[in-house]
Amino acid sequence: MHRRLGCARQTYLDKESGKSEPTYSEIIECVKILDIPVSLFFDRFSDVEEPKLLQTCTDIELSSEVSRRLEVLRDRLKRKK
């Protein structure tokens, strides 16, 4: 995936693990590569008691949610192979 995004492997792993945050353009590129709806990244949060809108989330919450969703997508892709 890091090659398709045009970034170093460690950079991708840092973003996937939540050590750093992906940019909006990187998220959009992931959506294009994986052929998934952008709403998987920019939708209501499903793992909190009361769903939050993207605009009300902290950077840490957003980064954690993006990392969690990338992990789910990666697992789905592994199962397809």
N, CA, C and O atoms as CSV, one atom per row, in Angstrom:
chain,resi,resn,atom,element,x,y,z
A,1,MET,N,N,0.829,-1.188,0.000
A,1,MET,CA,C,0.000,0.000,0.000
A,1,MET,C,C,0.872,1.250,0.000
A,1,MET,O,O,0.565,2.217,-0.697
A,2,HIS,N,N,1.962,1.242,0.777
A,2,HIS,CA,C,2.820,2.435,0.840
A,2,HIS,C,C,3.368,2.795,-0.534
A,2,HIS,O,O,3.510,3.974,-0.858
A,3,ARG,N,N,3.676,1.789,-1.339
A,3,ARG,CA,C,4.180,2.073,-2.692
A,3,ARG,C,C,3.107,2.736,-3.543
A,3,ARG,O,O,3.383,3.675,-4.289
A,4,ARG,N,N,1.899,2.245,-3.424
A,4,ARG,CA,C,0.807,2.818,-4.216
A,4,ARG,C,C,0.492,4.242,-3.778
A,4,ARG,O,O,0.035,5.060,-4.577
A,5,LEU,N,N,0.740,4.531,-2.503
A,5,LEU,CA,C,0.528,5.890,-2.005
A,5,LEU,C,C,1.725,6.792,-2.278
A,5,LEU,O,O,1.631,8.014,-2.164
A,6,GLY,N,N,2.856,6.177,-2.641
A,6,GLY,CA,C,4.050,6.959,-2.940
A,6,GLY,C,C,4.763,7.463,-1.704
A,6,GLY,O,O,5.345,8.548,-1.714
A,7,CYS,N,N,4.721,6.669,-0.628
A,7,CYS,CA,C,5.419,7.082,0.592
A,7,CYS,C,C,6.268,5.920,1.104
A,7,CYS,O,O,6.111,4.778,0.673
A,8,ALA,N,N,7.161,6.236,2.023
A,8,ALA,CA,C,8.022,5.218,2.613
A,8,ALA,C,C,7.191,4.251,3.455
A,8,ALA,O,O,6.157,4.621,4.010
A,9,ARG,N,N,7.656,3.020,3.537
A,9,ARG,CA,C,6.950,1.996,4.306
A,9,ARG,C,C,6.746,2.437,5.751
A,9,ARG,O,O,5.646,2.308,6.290
A,10,GLN,N,N,7.792,2.953,6.378
A,10,GLN,CA,C,7.690,3.358,7.782
A,10,GLN,C,C,6.708,4.510,7.955
A,10,GLN,O,O,5.972,4.555,8.941
A,11,THR,N,N,6.692,5.434,7.012
A,11,THR,CA,C,5.742,6.545,7.063
A,11,THR,C,C,4.320,6.013,7.047
A,11,THR,O,O,3.476,6.454,7.827
A,12,TYR,N,N,4.052,5.059,6.152
A,12,TYR,CA,C,2.720,4.459,6.075
A,12,TYR,C,C,2.378,3.743,7.381
A,12,TYR,O,O,1.273,3.895,7.901
A,13,LEU,N,N,3.320,2.967,7.911
A,13,LEU,CA,C,3.074,2.240,9.158
A,13,LEU,C,C,2.810,3.196,10.316
A,13,LEU,O,O,1.962,2.922,11.166
A,14,ASP,N,N,3.528,4.314,10.356
A,14,ASP,CA,C,3.299,5.313,11.403
A,14,ASP,C,C,1.888,5.881,11.315
A,14,ASP,O,O,1.245,6.112,12.339
A,15,LYS,N,N,1.416,6.103,10.124
A,15,LYS,CA,C,0.059,6.646,9.946
A,15,LYS,C,C,-0.988,5.592,10.263
A,15,LYS,O,O,-2.022,5.889,10.861
A,16,GLU,N,N,-0.716,4.377,9.863
A,16,GLU,CA,C,-1.660,3.298,10.128
A,16,GLU,C,C,-1.775,3.014,11.622
A,16,GLU,O,O,-2.857,2.691,12.113
A,17,SER,N,N,-0.667,3.133,12.342
A,17,SER,CA,C,-0.668,2.841,13.777
A,17,SER,C,C,-1.105,4.025,14.629
A,17,SER,O,O,-1.323,3.878,15.832
A,18,GLY,N,N,-1.234,5.197,14.017
A,18,GLY,CA,C,-1.654,6.372,14.769
A,18,GLY,C,C,-0.511,7.218,15.294
A,18,GLY,O,O,-0.749,8.208,15.986
A,19,LYS,N,N,0.737,6.850,14.979
A,19,LYS,CA,C,1.880,7.652,15.425
A,19,LYS,C,C,1.920,9.004,14.727
A,19,LYS,O,O,2.378,9.996,15.294
A,20,SER,N,N,1.437,9.029,13.496
A,20,SER,CA,C,1.293,10.294,12.775
A,20,SER,C,C,-0.049,10.264,12.054
A,20,SER,O,O,-0.677,9.214,11.920
A,21,GLU,N,N,-0.471,11.424,11.598
A,21,GLU,CA,C,-1.795,11.534,10.998
A,21,GLU,C,C,-1.706,11.618,9.478
A,21,GLU,O,O,-0.864,12.335,8.939
A,22,PRO,N,N,-2.581,10.881,8.786
A,22,PRO,CA,C,-2.604,11.010,7.330
A,22,PRO,C,C,-3.218,12.343,6.929
A,22,PRO,O,O,-4.077,12.882,7.627
A,23,THR,N,N,-2.772,12.857,5.815
A,23,THR,CA,C,-3.375,14.083,5.301
A,23,THR,C,C,-4.693,13.731,4.620
A,23,THR,O,O,-4.971,12.569,4.324
A,24,TYR,N,N,-5.482,14.748,4.384
A,24,TYR,CA,C,-6.748,14.545,3.684
A,24,TYR,C,C,-6.493,13.914,2.317
A,24,TYR,O,O,-7.200,12.989,1.915
A,25,SER,N,N,-5.493,14.408,1.610
A,25,SER,CA,C,-5.213,13.871,0.271
A,25,SER,C,C,-4.763,12.409,0.333
A,25,SER,O,O,-5.067,11.637,-0.576
A,26,GLU,N,N,-4.051,12.020,1.381
A,26,GLU,CA,C,-3.647,10.620,1.530
A,26,GLU,C,C,-4.862,9.728,1.783
A,26,GLU,O,O,-4.941,8.614,1.265
A,27,ILE,N,N,-5.792,10.219,2.572
A,27,ILE,CA,C,-7.015,9.453,2.825
A,27,ILE,C,C,-7.799,9.287,1.529
A,27,ILE,O,O,-8.288,8.199,1.225
A,28,ILE,N,N,-7.916,10.361,0.775
A,28,ILE,CA,C,-8.635,10.294,-0.496
A,28,ILE,C,C,-7.946,9.318,-1.444
A,28,ILE,O,O,-8.621,8.569,-2.151
A,29,GLU,N,N,-6.627,9.313,-1.469
A,29,GLU,CA,C,-5.896,8.375,-2.325
A,29,GLU,C,C,-6.147,6.931,-1.883
A,29,GLU,O,O,-6.295,6.047,-2.727
A,30,CYS,N,N,-6.198,6.682,-0.575
A,30,CYS,CA,C,-6.527,5.340,-0.064
A,30,CYS,C,C,-7.906,4.911,-0.547
A,30,CYS,O,O,-8.104,3.770,-0.963
A,31,VAL,N,N,-8.844,5.828,-0.486
A,31,VAL,CA,C,-10.212,5.547,-0.926
A,31,VAL,C,C,-10.218,5.140,-2.399
A,31,VAL,O,O,-10.912,4.200,-2.787
A,32,LYS,N,N,-9.450,5.847,-3.207
A,32,LYS,CA,C,-9.381,5.530,-4.639
A,32,LYS,C,C,-8.721,4.172,-4.871
A,32,LYS,O,O,-9.212,3.363,-5.659
A,33,ILE,N,N,-7.612,3.928,-4.186
A,33,ILE,CA,C,-6.879,2.674,-4.354
A,33,ILE,C,C,-7.738,1.485,-3.933
A,33,ILE,O,O,-7.795,0.474,-4.633
A,34,LEU,N,N,-8.401,1.609,-2.790
A,34,LEU,CA,C,-9.184,0.503,-2.246
A,34,LEU,C,C,-10.589,0.408,-2.835
A,34,LEU,O,O,-11.309,-0.561,-2.597
A,35,ASP,N,N,-10.966,1.425,-3.603
A,35,ASP,CA,C,-12.298,1.466,-4.209
A,35,ASP,C,C,-13.388,1.293,-3.147
A,35,ASP,O,O,-14.247,0.416,-3.237
A,36,ILE,N,N,-13.315,2.159,-2.149
A,36,ILE,CA,C,-14.284,2.142,-1.057
A,36,ILE,C,C,-14.913,3.521,-0.934
A,36,ILE,O,O,-14.350,4.504,-1.415
A,37,PRO,N,N,-16.064,3.603,-0.301
A,37,PRO,CA,C,-16.678,4.922,-0.121
A,37,PRO,C,C,-15.896,5.759,0.890
A,37,PRO,O,O,-15.418,5.242,1.899
A,38,VAL,N,N,-15.776,7.022,0.617
A,38,VAL,CA,C,-15.069,7.928,1.521
A,38,VAL,C,C,-15.769,7.993,2.878
A,38,VAL,O,O,-15.147,8.352,3.878
A,39,SER,N,N,-17.034,7.653,2.918
A,39,SER,CA,C,-17.775,7.692,4.182
A,39,SER,C,C,-17.197,6.737,5.219
A,39,SER,O,O,-17.453,6.901,6.412
A,40,LEU,N,N,-16.420,5.738,4.787
A,40,LEU,CA,C,-15.772,4.862,5.762
A,40,LEU,C,C,-14.773,5.628,6.620
A,40,LEU,O,O,-14.485,5.236,7.751
A,41,PHE,N,N,-14.251,6.714,6.080
A,41,PHE,CA,C,-13.326,7.548,6.834
A,41,PHE,C,C,-14.001,8.774,7.422
A,41,PHE,O,O,-13.692,9.179,8.543
A,42,PHE,N,N,-14.914,9.363,6.680
A,42,PHE,CA,C,-15.523,10.616,7.090
A,42,PHE,C,C,-17.012,10.440,7.345
A,42,PHE,O,O,-17.854,10.990,6.635
A,43,ASP,N,N,-17.309,9.677,8.350
A,43,ASP,CA,C,-18.690,9.415,8.715
A,43,ASP,C,C,-18.778,9.466,10.231
A,43,ASP,O,O,-17.800,9.786,10.906
A,44,ARG,N,N,-19.918,9.159,10.750
A,44,ARG,CA,C,-20.074,9.139,12.205
A,44,ARG,C,C,-19.204,8.030,12.793
A,44,ARG,O,O,-18.997,6.993,12.164
A,45,PHE,N,N,-18.705,8.256,13.991
A,45,PHE,CA,C,-17.881,7.272,14.668
A,45,PHE,C,C,-18.789,6.192,15.230
A,45,PHE,O,O,-19.825,6.500,15.820
A,46,SER,N,N,-18.420,4.947,15.058
A,46,SER,CA,C,-19.255,3.848,15.517
A,46,SER,C,C,-18.782,3.243,16.831
A,46,SER,O,O,-19.505,2.448,17.432
A,47,ASP,N,N,-17.604,3.594,17.286
A,47,ASP,CA,C,-17.075,2.950,18.483
A,47,ASP,C,C,-17.139,3.827,19.731
A,47,ASP,O,O,-16.452,3.548,20.714
A,48,VAL,N,N,-17.932,4.854,19.707
A,48,VAL,CA,C,-18.139,5.680,20.889
A,48,VAL,C,C,-19.613,5.631,21.245
A,48,VAL,O,O,-20.458,5.385,20.385
A,49,GLU,N,N,-19.922,5.864,22.514
A,49,GLU,CA,C,-21.307,5.745,22.960
A,49,GLU,C,C,-22.249,6.624,22.158
A,49,GLU,O,O,-23.267,6.148,21.654
A,50,GLU,N,N,-21.924,7.877,22.036
A,50,GLU,CA,C,-22.747,8.795,21.260
A,50,GLU,C,C,-21.949,9.218,20.044
A,50,GLU,O,O,-20.904,9.854,20.181
A,51,PRO,N,N,-22.421,8.876,18.858
A,51,PRO,CA,C,-21.646,9.207,17.653
A,51,PRO,C,C,-21.295,10.687,17.572
A,51,PRO,O,O,-22.099,11.556,17.910
A,52,LYS,N,N,-20.080,10.950,17.117
A,52,LYS,CA,C,-19.606,12.323,16.943
A,52,LYS,C,C,-19.475,12.615,15.464
A,52,LYS,O,O,-19.163,11.729,14.669
A,53,LEU,N,N,-19.710,13.833,15.110
A,53,LEU,CA,C,-19.452,14.255,13.744
A,53,LEU,C,C,-17.967,14.546,13.596
A,53,LEU,O,O,-17.300,14.923,14.559
A,54,LEU,N,N,-17.468,14.374,12.417
A,54,LEU,CA,C,-16.054,14.604,12.142
A,54,LEU,C,C,-15.587,15.965,12.636
A,54,LEU,O,O,-14.491,16.087,13.183
A,55,GLN,N,N,-16.405,16.978,12.447
A,55,GLN,CA,C,-16.022,18.338,12.814
A,55,GLN,C,C,-15.843,18.518,14.322
A,55,GLN,O,O,-15.180,19.464,14.747
A,56,THR,N,N,-16.414,17.638,15.133
A,56,THR,CA,C,-16.323,17.789,16.586
A,56,THR,C,C,-15.221,16.935,17.203
A,56,THR,O,O,-15.031,16.965,18.419
A,57,CYS,N,N,-14.497,16.182,16.395
A,57,CYS,CA,C,-13.472,15.278,16.904
A,57,CYS,C,C,-12.145,16.001,17.089
A,57,CYS,O,O,-11.812,16.940,16.367
A,58,THR,N,N,-11.410,15.532,18.073
A,58,THR,CA,C,-10.046,16.026,18.247
A,58,THR,C,C,-9.154,15.358,17.205
A,58,THR,O,O,-9.545,14.365,16.591
A,59,ASP,N,N,-7.976,15.895,17.011
A,59,ASP,CA,C,-7.027,15.297,16.067
A,59,ASP,C,C,-6.687,13.865,16.469
A,59,ASP,O,O,-6.553,12.989,15.615
A,60,ILE,N,N,-6.550,13.635,17.766
A,60,ILE,CA,C,-6.215,12.290,18.247
A,60,ILE,C,C,-7.353,11.320,17.959
A,60,ILE,O,O,-7.111,10.197,17.518
A,61,GLU,N,N,-8.596,11.743,18.204
A,61,GLU,CA,C,-9.749,10.885,17.915
A,61,GLU,C,C,-9.825,10.563,16.428
A,61,GLU,O,O,-10.077,9.421,16.042
A,62,LEU,N,N,-9.609,11.565,15.609
A,62,LEU,CA,C,-9.658,11.371,14.164
A,62,LEU,C,C,-8.554,10.425,13.707
A,62,LEU,O,O,-8.799,9.511,12.919
A,63,SER,N,N,-7.358,10.641,14.196
A,63,SER,CA,C,-6.238,9.786,13.831
A,63,SER,C,C,-6.489,8.341,14.257
A,63,SER,O,O,-6.208,7.411,13.502
A,64,SER,N,N,-7.012,8.156,15.452
A,64,SER,CA,C,-7.313,6.809,15.943
A,64,SER,C,C,-8.370,6.134,15.088
A,64,SER,O,O,-8.252,4.953,14.759
A,65,GLU,N,N,-9.390,6.876,14.733
A,65,GLU,CA,C,-10.466,6.306,13.919
A,65,GLU,C,C,-9.972,5.953,12.519
A,65,GLU,O,O,-10.325,4.900,11.988
A,66,VAL,N,N,-9.174,6.807,11.926
A,66,VAL,CA,C,-8.625,6.515,10.598
A,66,VAL,C,C,-7.747,5.267,10.670
A,66,VAL,O,O,-7.827,4.401,9.798
A,67,SER,N,N,-6.921,5.172,11.689
A,67,SER,CA,C,-6.056,4.000,11.846
A,67,SER,C,C,-6.877,2.731,12.023
A,67,SER,O,O,-6.559,1.694,11.442
A,68,ARG,N,N,-7.931,2.814,12.823
A,68,ARG,CA,C,-8.798,1.656,13.055
A,68,ARG,C,C,-9.453,1.220,11.749
A,68,ARG,O,O,-9.508,0.029,11.442
A,69,ARG,N,N,-9.945,2.181,10.990
A,69,ARG,CA,C,-10.616,1.853,9.736
A,69,ARG,C,C,-9.639,1.302,8.700
A,69,ARG,O,O,-10.002,0.418,7.923
A,70,LEU,N,N,-8.416,1.806,8.677
A,70,LEU,CA,C,-7.405,1.253,7.774
A,70,LEU,C,C,-7.116,-0.204,8.118
A,70,LEU,O,O,-6.947,-1.039,7.229
A,71,GLU,N,N,-7.060,-0.498,9.402
A,71,GLU,CA,C,-6.821,-1.872,9.844
A,71,GLU,C,C,-7.960,-2.792,9.397
A,71,GLU,O,O,-7.712,-3.902,8.924
A,72,VAL,N,N,-9.186,-2.341,9.542
A,72,VAL,CA,C,-10.345,-3.124,9.097
A,72,VAL,C,C,-10.259,-3.374,7.595
A,72,VAL,O,O,-10.476,-4.493,7.131
A,73,LEU,N,N,-9.944,-2.332,6.845
A,73,LEU,CA,C,-9.842,-2.470,5.393
A,73,LEU,C,C,-8.704,-3.401,4.994
A,73,LEU,O,O,-8.840,-4.191,4.060
A,74,ARG,N,N,-7.594,-3.306,5.697
A,74,ARG,CA,C,-6.458,-4.180,5.402
A,74,ARG,C,C,-6.837,-5.641,5.639
A,74,ARG,O,O,-6.473,-6.518,4.856
A,75,ASP,N,N,-7.574,-5.895,6.727
A,75,ASP,CA,C,-8.035,-7.256,7.007
A,75,ASP,C,C,-8.976,-7.760,5.916
A,75,ASP,O,O,-8.900,-8.920,5.512
A,76,ARG,N,N,-9.853,-6.895,5.445
A,76,ARG,CA,C,-10.778,-7.279,4.364
A,76,ARG,C,C,-10.010,-7.624,3.094
A,76,ARG,O,O,-10.331,-8.598,2.414
A,77,LEU,N,N,-9.001,-6.827,2.779
A,77,LEU,CA,C,-8.204,-7.087,1.576
A,77,LEU,C,C,-7.445,-8.404,1.686
A,77,LEU,O,O,-7.320,-9.133,0.702
A,78,LYS,N,N,-6.940,-8.711,2.873
A,78,LYS,CA,C,-6.227,-9.972,3.076
A,78,LYS,C,C,-7.161,-11.154,2.839
A,78,LYS,O,O,-6.762,-12.162,2.256
A,79,ARG,N,N,-8.406,-11.027,3.293
A,79,ARG,CA,C,-9.368,-12.114,3.127
A,79,ARG,C,C,-9.746,-12.324,1.664
A,79,ARG,O,O,-10.104,-13.435,1.273
A,80,LYS,N,N,-9.672,-11.268,0.851
A,80,LYS,CA,C,-10.024,-11.376,-0.567
A,80,LYS,C,C,-8.967,-12.125,-1.360
A,80,LYS,O,O,-9.276,-12.710,-2.398
A,81,LYS,N,N,-7.725,-12.116,-0.891
A,81,LYS,CA,C,-6.610,-12.738,-1.633
A,81,LYS,C,C,-6.693,-14.236,-1.619
A,81,LYS,O,O,-5.836,-14.907,-2.195
